[in-house]
Amino acid sequence: KNDAYYEQISLVELYGEVMCVFINEQKGKLYILGLQKDTMVQKYMYDLYTPSKYEISVIDNVLVVHNMLAKLAILFDVRTDPVASLAAPLPMAYEQYEESKDDENERATSGSTNNMEGDSTGRRRGGGGAPTPP
């Protein structure tokens, strides 16, 4: 029954400090706790606006909270604003780049120079120059 709570706890590094992030998905609240020698202390609390399923990531010391059901991302920077998000929730889109043999053959026969190469995960990485649309 408490396994759902473990999914809502993460350790992140923000500005060189390891912090514990807890998302209360039922209340739509984000808690960031500072780790000390023998305890944790709540440093920040943010409103996520709505109860939902959330995932987190960190990019350049900005905590990105992904609302997976509403397909929104909320950005938090503890140094810029310790009480509110950086901006209104932003729409997010994920694309999966997996080419079929038909796509590869079409590009080969059309002479397209996409300059995008696939890596072992099926994602594309830039190879220089502007990519041409498929």
C-alpha positions in Angstrom: 0.0 0.0 0.0 2.9 2.4 0.8 4.8 1.5 -2.4 3.1 4.4 -4.2 4.9 6.8 -1.9 8.3 5.4 -2.7 7.7 6.3 -6.4 7.1 9.9 -5.3 10.5 10.3 -3.6 13.7 11.2 -5.5 17.2 12.4 -4.8 18.4 15.3 -7.0 21.4 17.6 -7.1 20.6 21.3 -7.3 23.4 23.9 -7.2 25.8 21.3 -5.9 23.6 20.3 -3.0 21.9 16.9 -2.8 18.2 17.2 -1.9 15.3 14.9 -1.4 12.2 15.6 -3.6 8.8 14.3 -2.5 5.7 14.8 -4.6 2.4 14.3 -2.9 0.4 13.3 -6.0 -2.9 13.2 -4.1 -2.5 16.8 -2.9 -0.6 18.2 -5.9 2.3 19.5 -3.7 6.0 19.4 -4.2 8.3 19.3 -1.2 12.1 19.8 -1.4 14.1 18.7 1.7 17.7 19.5 2.4 19.7 16.6 3.7 21.7 17.2 6.9 23.9 14.8 8.8 21.2 13.1 10.8 17.9 14.6 9.4 16.1 16.2 6.6 14.7 19.7 6.7 12.0 21.1 4.5 13.5 23.9 2.4 10.8 24.6 -0.2 7.2 23.7 -0.9 5.5 24.4 -4.3 1.9 24.0 -5.5 1.5 21.7 -8.5 -2.0 23.0 -9.1 -3.8 19.7 -9.3 -3.5 16.1 -8.1 -2.0 13.9 -10.9 0.7 11.5 -11.8 4.1 13.3 -11.8 7.7 12.6 -12.9 10.7 14.8 -12.3 14.0 15.7 -14.0 16.7 18.2 -13.5 18.2 20.4 -16.3 20.8 23.0 -15.5 19.7 23.2 -11.8 16.1 23.7 -12.9 13.7 21.1 -11.5 11.2 20.0 -14.2 8.0 18.5 -12.9 6.1 16.6 -15.6 2.4 16.2 -15.2 2.0 13.0 -17.1 -1.8 13.0 -17.3 -2.2 16.6 -18.4 1.0 16.5 -20.5 2.3 19.7 -18.9 5.8 20.6 -17.5 6.3 23.0 -14.6 9.7 24.6 -14.1 11.1 25.4 -10.6 14.4 27.1 -9.7 15.0 27.3 -6.0 17.4 30.2 -6.3 15.3 32.3 -8.6 12.0 31.9 -6.8 11.7 29.8 -3.6 7.9 30.0 -3.5 6.5 29.8 -7.1 7.3 28.2 -10.5 9.3 30.0 -13.1 6.4 30.2 -15.6 2.9 28.9 -16.1 2.7 25.2 -16.8 4.0 24.5 -20.3 2.6 21.9 -22.7 5.0 19.1 -23.5 5.3 16.8 -26.4 7.3 13.6 -26.9 8.2 12.2 -30.2 9.8 8.9 -30.8 12.1 8.7 -33.8 12.0 5.2 -35.2 12.4 4.9 -38.9 10.9 2.2 -40.9 12.6 0.6 -43.9 10.2 2.5 -46.2 11.3 5.8 -44.8 15.0 4.9 -45.3 14.4 3.7 -48.9 12.3 6.9 -49.7 15.1 9.1 -48.4 17.8 7.2 -50.3 15.8 7.4 -53.6 14.9 11.1 -53.2 18.5 12.1 -52.5 17.6 13.8 -49.2 20.5 14.8 -47.0 18.9 14.8 -43.6 22.2 14.9 -41.7 20.5 13.1 -38.8 21.9 9.8 -37.7 20.2 7.3 -35.3 22.0 6.0 -32.3 21.7 2.6 -30.6 18.5 3.7 -28.8 16.7 4.7 -31.9 16.9 8.4 -31.1 18.4 10.9 -33.6 21.3 13.1 -33.0 22.4 16.0 -35.1 25.1 15.5 -37.6 25.6 19.2 -38.5 23.5 21.4 -40.8 19.8 21.9 -40.7 17.7 18.8 -40.9 15.3 18.4 -43.8 11.7 17.3 -42.9 10.9 13.6 -43.5 
